[in-house]
Structures are given as structure tokens and as C-alpha cells.
Amino acid sequence: MALEIVPEWMVNLEDEDVTFIKKFLQASGSLKEMARQYGVTYPTVRLRLDKLIQKIQISEDTANEPYVALIKRLAIGDKLDFDTAKILIAEYKKLGVKAT
């Protein structure tokens, strides 16, 4: 039953992502506090948050443009460098390909 009420953007998040979100909320959104809890620097927590934001945005894009979402997921997961990802997405958009 719980899966029925989980928003679509949360379905594909990993357990560690959900834990990070929970801790972030419990820390009242303080990245400084998150850095203290995780024993890392502020920039490290900021990077983690930025990647999580990108994951959520990608999940929203998937239905509209699954190819672009795939390229973005690969880049975020360090399977593809960002410059190559930008080129692939730009070339794809030039073609005007639409999802069916």
C-alpha cells in the first residue's frame, strides 16, 4: 500500500538518497549540519545535494524524453563525461526526435 502514495519522482531513488533527504529535512535544510553529521566538507554535501536534485529532475524528464534522461543519468552516474553528454543531447535535439 505504501508504494501507491510514493510520488513518481521518488520511485527510482536509492535508499541512500531517501536517507539523505530525511537527514536534510531533519537538519532543517542546513548543509553545514549535514556536513557535520556525515563528517565531510560543506562542498561535498553541496555536490551530493546537486546530484540528488539532478536525479529528481531526470525522473520528471524521463516520460517526455527518455533518451535525454538516459544520457543525463549516465553523466550523473559518472559513466559518461558531461561534455559528451551535452554534445549528445544537443545533437539529439537538433534532429527534432520526439518520444513515441
N, C-alpha and C positions, 0 to 999 in steps of 0.2 A: 504493500500500500504506500509506503514512504516514497517509492520511486515515482509514483503518479504526481506528487506535488513538487518534485525537484525541477527547478527551471531548466530549460533546454541547454542554456549556457554552462550549467554545472555538470551535466551528464558526462562529458568527456574529460573532466578534470581528474587528476590523480589524487590519491589520498593525501599526499604531502601538500598538494595545492589547497585542498579543503582545510587541512590543519593550519596552513599559513594564513588563510582567510580568517579562520576562527581566532587565531592568536592576534592578528591585526585588529580585529574588531574589539577583542578584549583589551588591547593596548590603546584603545580609543584612536586608532589610526596613527599612532606615534611610531615613526620609523626608527627614531632614536631608541625607544623602548624595545622595539623588535630586534634591533641590533644587539642590545644588551642581553635579551633572552636567548638569542641564537649564538651569542659570543662571536659576532662578526662585526665588520665595519658598517657604517651607515651606507656607503656606496654599494656594498654587497647586497644589503637589504633592498635598496632602491632598484638595483638591477633585477632582483628576484621579483619585486612587485611589477616592474615594467614588463617582464616576460609573462607574468600571470595575466596582466591586462591584455597583452597581445593574444594570448591563448583564448581569452574570453571573446575578444573582437573577432578572431578567426572562426570561432564556433558560430558566431552570428552570420559570418560571410559564407559559410560552407554551403548553405542551401542555394544561395544566389550564384555563386561562382566556385564550384568545388575544386577546379584546377588551381585557381589562385589561392584558395585556402590550403591546398596541399603544399604548394610552394612555400607559403608562409610558415606552415608547420615544420617543414624541413629546415627552414632557415632558423627558426626559433630553437629547434632541437639540435642545432649545430651540425646538421647533416649536409647543409648547403650554405655557402657564404652569402652574406646579404647583398653584395654587389651582383652576384649571379642571379639571385632571386629577383632583384629589381629588374634586371635585363629580361628574364623570362616572363615576368608579369607584364612589362611594358610591351614586349613583342606579342604576347597573347592578346593584350587589349587592342593593339593595332589591327589584329586580324578581325576584331569585332565578333569573336566567337561568343555565343550565348549558351547558357546551360539549357539542356532539354528536359 
